[in-house]
Amino acid sequence: MLASQLESDSTLLRTIVVDRSTILLENFGLVVTSFIISFILNWRLTLVVLATYPLIISGHISEKLFMQGYGVNLNKAYLKANMLAGEAISNIRTVAAFCAEDKVLELYSNELLEPSERSFRRGQTAGILYGVSQFFIFSSYGLALWYGSVLMGQGLSSFESVMKTFMVLIVTALVMGEVLALAPDILKGNQMVASVFELLDRRSQVVGDKGEELSNVEGTIELKGVHFSYPSRPDVTIFRDFDLTVPYGKSMALVGQSGSGKSSVLSLILRFYDPTAGTIMIDGHDIKTLKLKSLRRHVGLVQQEPALFATTIYENILYGKEGALESEVMEAAKLANAHDFICSLPEGYSTQVGERGIQMSGGQRQRIAIARAVLKNPAILLLDEATSALDVESERVVQQALDRLMSNRTTVVVAHRLSTIKNSDMISVIQEGKIIEQGSHNSLIENENGPYSRLINLQQHQLS
């Protein structure tokens, strides 16, 4: 659907370009035809008017630019003040909490002073130059008409031919002035359209519209000899010869310092990126040979900041499985410990969550996201810091929902908190893109000088 929409937009842009080219060709033909007609009607008057064409055309161009450009510049002058007003309104709670209304109004007034002065100066300048341009235009008209009267007085031309020639040339000058005034806009438009075409023609390196359809998935995950660097930072190596195996139905926790590559593992499993070398396999299938939708249909993701859409709670959960029954949605909410708080809301499942879920608390947003993952019922579950931003009570409720969701499901957990990872079947400690220690919580904690023990001791020391 997205591809068809992009193709439609590309066709529309090309149509716009063709229309612009057609208009330019039409005006060019009009100018050439007008010159031929005017030379045939009265070549003497035509030569005189052509001599004044620079003044006439420049006058029309100036008139066009002053009428259009002045308003644009005025908008630019007030841009900073408008941004300040927008920030104040969007952060009105912060402004009110610090009693900063008067300060914001003063800042806004100060931002208006310079644009006001600039607008006054530009208005005076524009008025003078506009008057000069009008003087050029009507002086040229006067000269043409005076010379036409001279030709009629000498019997070299008739009134009819003078007026026809004059009107043809004046209309032609007006058209040329408008076309030339549009030249800067045409150049800008071409540059903008070129950038849009470049974006539309860009092809992702992750190609997944062709490949094998993955119907049944157990959930065994294997990363073998993976080398990886982000395309935007190819000189920074994230993984070098990285190996990781998550058996079917087991949970694997990835721990380590920030920037060690934990979240990158999840991105590679979801195939947001392809490794520069090595293979990533699901049940023995290289994910590069699978259709992207087929792969992601069996993978559920719960992030630290859950992505909720500006619609109802019901519709947000329904994103997990298109066409799900209402009973399935409610059952998913119950498993995610979300049903009770949803029912306590005045509108229940029809409650609007607001833009990015702003009307919900952090724990409520997280439980809605978990319910969405439950409804999807994926064979593989990826949890990326799913409880790190929650208070203790919310974490307890969310963790109960996660434990229920992780049961009998291949799970990869990225977390720092001990409460989240201690019950995992296996824990891998990642440092500088490599696994330096692996085992269960009990076996790793026995090594008091090991990396895992140091991380746990550091966390407990910070909490105390």
C-alpha positions in Angstrom: 0.0 0.0 0.0 2.9 2.3 0.9 4.6 1.5 -2.4 1.5 2.3 -4.4 1.1 5.6 -2.5 4.7 6.6 -3.3 4.2 5.6 -6.9 1.0 7.8 -7.0 2.9 10.8 -5.5 5.7 10.3 -8.0 3.3 10.3 -10.9 1.7 13.5 -9.5 5.0 15.3 -9.2 6.0 14.3 -12.7 2.6 15.7 -13.9 3.4 19.0 -12.2 6.7 19.2 -13.9 5.2 18.4 -17.3 2.5 21.1 -16.8 5.1 23.7 -15.9 7.1 22.8 -19.1 3.9 23.1 -21.1 3.2 26.5 -19.8 6.7 27.7 -20.6 6.5 26.3 -24.1 3.0 28.0 -24.6 4.4 31.4 -23.5 7.4 31.0 -25.7 5.1 30.3 -28.7 3.0 33.3 -27.8 5.9 35.7 -27.7 7.3 34.5 -31.1 3.8 34.7 -32.7 3.2 38.2 -31.2 6.5 39.6 -32.6 5.7 38.2 -36.1 2.2 39.8 -36.0 3.5 43.1 -34.7 6.2 43.4 -37.4 3.7 42.6 -40.1 1.2 45.3 -38.7 3.7 48.1 -38.0 7.4 47.4 -38.0 8.4 51.0 -37.2 6.4 51.1 -34.0 7.4 47.6 -33.1 11.1 48.6 -33.2 10.5 51.6 -30.9 8.5 49.5 -28.4 11.1 46.7 -28.4 13.7 49.4 -27.5 11.7 50.1 -24.3 11.0 46.4 -23.6 13.7 46.2 -20.9 12.0 49.0 -18.9 8.5 47.5 -19.4 9.5 43.9 -18.6 11.6 44.9 -15.6 8.7 47.0 -14.3 6.3 44.1 -14.6 8.9 41.7 -12.9 9.4 44.2 -10.1 5.6 44.6 -9.6 5.2 40.8 -9.4 8.1 40.3 -7.0 7.0 43.2 -4.7 3.5 41.9 -4.5 4.6 38.4 -3.8 8.0 38.6 -2.1 7.1 41.2 0.5 4.5 39.0 2.2 6.9 36.1 2.2 9.7 38.1 3.8 7.2 39.4 6.4 6.3 35.8 7.4 10.0 35.0 7.7 10.5 38.1 9.9 7.9 36.9 12.3 9.0 33.2 12.3 11.0 33.4 15.5 8.2 35.1 17.4 5.8 32.5 16.1 8.1 29.7 17.2 8.3 31.2 20.7 4.5 31.5 20.9 4.2 27.8 19.8 6.7 26.6 22.4 5.0 28.5 25.1 1.6 27.1 24.2 2.8 23.5 23.9 4.6 23.8 27.2 1.9 25.8 28.9 1.9 23.6 32.1 5.6 24.3 32.6 5.0 28.0 32.0 2.2 28.1 34.4 4.0 26.0 37.0 6.9 28.5 37.1 4.5 31.6 36.9 6.4 32.6 33.7 3.4 34.0 31.8 4.6 37.6 32.0 8.1 36.6 31.1 6.9 34.8 28.0 4.8 37.7 27.0 7.8 40.1 27.4 10.0 37.8 25.3 7.3 37.6 22.6 6.9 41.4 22.6 10.7 41.8 22.3 10.8 39.4 19.4 8.2 41.5 17.6 10.2 44.8 17.8 12.8 44.0 15.2 10.4 42.4 12.7 8.2 45.5 13.1 11.0 47.9 12.3 12.2 45.8 9.4 8.7 45.6 8.0 8.4 49.4 8.2 11.7 49.9 6.4 11.0 47.3 3.8 7.5 48.8 3.2 9.0 52.2 2.5 11.6 50.8 0.2 9.1 48.6 -1.6 6.8 51.6 -2.1 9.5 53.7 -3.6 10.8 51.0 -5.9 7.2 50.0 -6.9 6.6 53.6 -7.9 9.8 53.7 -10.0 8.7 50.4 -11.7 5.3 51.9 -12.5 7.1 55.0 -13.9 9.1 52.9 -16.3 6.0 51.0 -17.5 3.8 54.1 -18.2 6.6 56.1 -19.6 7.2 53.4 -22.1 3.5 53.3 -22.9 3.5 57.1 -23.4 6.5 56.9 -25.7 4.9 54.2 -27.8 1.6 56.1 -28.1 3.4 59.4 -28.9 5.4 57.7 -31.6 2.3 56.1 -33.0 0.7 59.6 -33.3 3.8 60.8 -35.1 3.5 58.0 -37.6 -0.2 58.7 -38.1 0.5 62.4 -38.6 3.0 61.6 -41.3 0.6 59.2 -43.0 3.0 56.2 -42.4 0.5 54.3 -40.3 -3.2 54.1 -39.5 -4.8 54.4 -36.1 -6.0 50.8 -36.4 -2.5 49.3 -37.0 -1.0 51.5 -34.3 -3.5 50.3 -31.6 -3.3 46.7 -32.7 0.5 46.7 -32.6 0.6 48.5 -29.3 -1.9 46.1 -27.6 -0.1 43.0 -29.0 3.3 44.2 -27.8 2.0 45.3 -24.4 0.2 42.0 -23.7 3.4 40.2 -24.8 5.5 42.3 -22.4 3.1 41.5 -19.6 3.4 37.7 -20.3 7.2 37.9 -20.5 7.3 39.8 -17.2 5.2 37.2 -15.5 7.2 34.3 -16.9 10.6 35.9 -15.9 9.2 36.7 -12.4 8.4 33.1 -12.0 11.9 32.0 -12.9 13.3 31.9 -9.3 10.2 29.9 -8.2 10.7 27.5 -11.1 14.3 27.0 -10.1 13.4 26.4 -6.5 10.6 24.1 -7.5 12.9 22.1 -9.7 15.4 21.7 -6.9 12.6 20.6 -4.5 11.1 18.2 -7.0 14.6 16.8 -7.6 15.0 16.1 -3.9 11.6 14.5 -3.7 12.4 12.3 -6.8 15.6 11.3 -5.2 13.8 10.2 -2.1 11.1 8.3 -4.1 13.7 6.6 -6.2 15.8 5.6 -3.2 15.7 1.8 -2.7 16.3 0.3 0.8 19.2 -2.1 1.2 16.8 -4.3 3.2 14.7 -5.9 0.4 12.0 -8.1 1.7 9.1 -8.2 -0.9 10.4 -11.5 -2.3 11.5 -14.6 -0.5 10.2 -17.6 1.4 6.9 -17.4 3.4 7.4 -18.4 7.0 4.3 -20.1 8.2 5.1 -22.0 11.3 7.7 -20.7 13.7 9.1 -22.4 16.9 11.4 -19.5 17.7 15.0 -20.6 17.8 17.3 -17.6 17.1 20.9 -17.9 16.0 23.4 -15.1 15.2 26.6 -16.5 13.6 29.7 -14.5 12.9 27.8 -11.2 12.7 29.7 -8.1 11.7 27.6 -4.9 11.9 27.9 -1.1 11.6 25.1 1.3 11.2 24.8 2.8 7.7 25.0 6.3 9.1 28.2 5.5 11.0 30.1 2.9 8.9 33.4 3.6 10.6 32.0 2.6 14.0 31.9 -1.2 14.4 29.1 -2.4 16.6 29.6 -6.2 16.3 32.7 -8.1 15.1 32.3 -11.9 14.8 29.3 -11.9 17.2 27.6 -15.2 18.1 24.4 -15.7 20.0 21.9 -18.5 20.3 18.5 -18.4 21.9 16.8 -21.8 22.1 13.1 -22.3 21.4 10.9 -21.3 24.3 13.7 -19.9 26.4 14.4 -16.3 27.5 17.7 -14.5 27.0 18.5 -11.3 28.8 21.1 -9.0 27.3 22.9 -6.7 29.8 25.8 -4.3 29.6 26.7 -0.7 29.5 24.9 1.8 27.2 26.2 1.6 23.7 27.5 -2.0 24.0 25.1 -3.2 21.3 22.1 -4.7 23.2 19.3 -2.9 21.3 21.2 -3.5 18.0 20.6 -7.2 18.5 16.9 -6.6 18.5 17.1 -4.4 15.4 19.0 -7.1 13.5 16.5 -9.8 14.5 13.6 -7.6 13.3 15.7 -6.9 10.2 15.6 -3.2 10.5 19.2 -3.5 9.3 21.2 -6.3 7.6 24.6 -7.3 9.0 27.6 -6.5 6.9 28.7 -10.1 7.4 27.5 -13.2 9.0 24.0 -14.7 9.2 20.9 -14.3 11.4 18.7 -17.4 11.5 15.2 -18.2 12.7 14.5 -22.0 13.0 17.5 -22.6 10.7 16.2 -20.1 8.0 18.4 -17.2 7.1 16.1 -14.2 7.6 17.5 -12.6 4.4 15.7 -15.3 2.5 12.4 -14.6 4.1 9.7 -12.1 3.3 9.9 -9.2 5.7 6.2 -9.3 6.6 6.4 -13.0 7.0 9.2 -12.6 9.5 7.8 -9.7 11.5 4.4 -11.3 11.7 5.9 -13.8 14.1 7.9 -11.3 16.2 6.5 -9.0 18.9 8.2 -5.9 20.2 7.6 -4.0 23.4 9.8 -0.8 23.7 10.8 1.4 26.5 8.7 4.2 25.1 5.6 2.4 23.7 4.3 3.8 20.4 0.6 4.6 20.8 -1.5 6.2 18.1 -3.9 9.1 18.6 -7.0 6.9 18.7 -8.9 4.8 21.2 -7.4 2.2 23.5 -9.3 -0.5 21.6 -7.9 0.6 18.3 -4.4 0.7 19.7 -4.6 -2.9 20.9 -6.2 -4.0 17.7 -3.0 -3.0 15.8 -1.6 -6.3 17.1 -3.9 -8.4 15.1 -6.0 -7.1 12.2 -9.6 -8.3 12.4 -9.4 -9.6 16.0 -12.7 -10.1 17.8 -13.7 -7.8 20.7 -13.4 -10.8 23.1 -9.8 -11.4 21.9 -8.9 -7.8 22.5 -10.3 -7.9 26.1 -8.6 -11.2 26.8 -5.3 -9.7 25.7 -5.9 -6.7 28.0 -6.6 -9.0 30.9 -3.4 -10.9 30.3 -1.5 -7.6 30.2 -3.0 -6.4 33.5 -4.7 -3.6 31.6 -8.4 -4.6 31.6 -9.2 -3.3 35.1 -7.8 0.2 34.6 -9.4 0.4 31.2 -12.8 -0.5 32.5 -12.4 2.2 35.3 -12.1 4.9 32.7 -15.3 6.8 31.8 -15.3 5.6 28.2 -13.6 2.3 28.8 -12.0 0.8 25.7 -13.3 3.8 23.7 -11.1 6.2 25.6 -8.9 8.4 23.4 -5.2 8.0 24.4 -4.2 11.4 22.9 -1.2 12.2 20.7 1.5 9.6 21.3 -0.6 8.4 24.3 -0.1 11.5 26.3 -3.4 11.0 28.1 -2.2 7.8 29.7 0.4 7.3 32.4 3.7 5.5 31.7 2.5 2.3 33.2 -0.8 2.4 31.4 0.9 3.1 28.0 3.2 0.1 28.7 0.4 -2.2 29.5 -1.6 -1.2 26.4 1.6 -1.9 24.3 1.9 -5.3 26.1 -1.7 -6.1 25.3 -1.1 -5.3 21.7 1.8 -7.8 21.8 -0.3 -10.4 23.6 -3.0 -10.1 20.9 -0.4 -10.7 18.2 0.6 -13.9 20.0 4.1 -13.9 18.5 6.5 -16.9 18.6 9.4 -14.5 19.3 9.1 -11.7 21.8 11.6 -8.7 22.0 11.6 -6.5 25.1 13.7 -3.4 24.9 13.9 -1.7 28.4 10.2 -2.4 28.8 10.1 -1.4 32.5 13.0 1.0 33.0 10.9 4.2 33.0 8.3 3.0 35.5 7.9 3.5 39.2 8.1 0.5 41.5 4.3 -0.3 41.7 3.9 0.1 37.9 6.9 -2.0 37.3 5.5 -4.8 39.5 2.2 -4.8 37.5 3.9 -4.6 34.1 6.5 -7.2 35.1 3.7 -9.6 36.0 2.2 -9.1 32.6 5.5 -9.6 30.9 6.2 -12.8 32.8 2.8 -14.1 31.7 3.6 -13.0 28.1 7.1 -14.6 28.1 5.8 -18.0 29.2 6.6 -20.8 26.6 7.9 -18.1 24.2 11.3 -17.3 22.8 12.2 -14.0 24.4 15.1 -11.6 24.1 15.1 -9.0 26.9 17.2 -5.9 27.0 17.2 -4.5 30.5 19.3 -3.2 33.4 17.0 -3.9 36.4 17.7 -7.0 38.3 13.9 -7.7 38.8 13.6 -7.9 35.0 16.5 -10.2 34.2 17.0 -12.5 37.2 14.3 -14.9 36.1 15.6 -15.2 32.6 16.8 -18.7 31.5 20.1 -17.2 30.2 21.9 -13.9 30.7 24.5 -12.6 28.2 26.8 -9.8 29.3 27.8 -7.7 26.2 30.7 -5.4 26.2 32.1 -3.5 23.2 30.0 -5.7 20.8 31.0 -9.0 22.2 29.6 -11.5 24.7 32.1 -11.6 27.6 30.0 -13.7 30.0 27.0 -16.0 29.8 24.9 -18.1 32.1 22.0 -18.0 34.5 21.6 -15.4 37.2 22.7 -17.8 40.0 25.7 -19.1 38.1 26.9 -15.6 37.1 26.4 -14.1 40.6 28.7 -16.7 42.0 31.6 -15.2 40.2 32.1 -12.2 42.4 34.7 -10.6 40.2 32.8 -11.2 37.0 31.3 -8.4 34.8 27.7 -9.4 35.7 28.4 -9.3 39.4 30.0 -5.9 39.0 27.0 -4.6 37.2 24.6 -5.9 39.8 26.7 -4.6 42.7 26.9 -1.2 41.0 23.1 -1.1 40.6 22.5 -2.1 44.2 25.0 0.5 45.4 23.2 3.2 43.4 19.8 2.1 44.8 21.1 2.2 48.4 
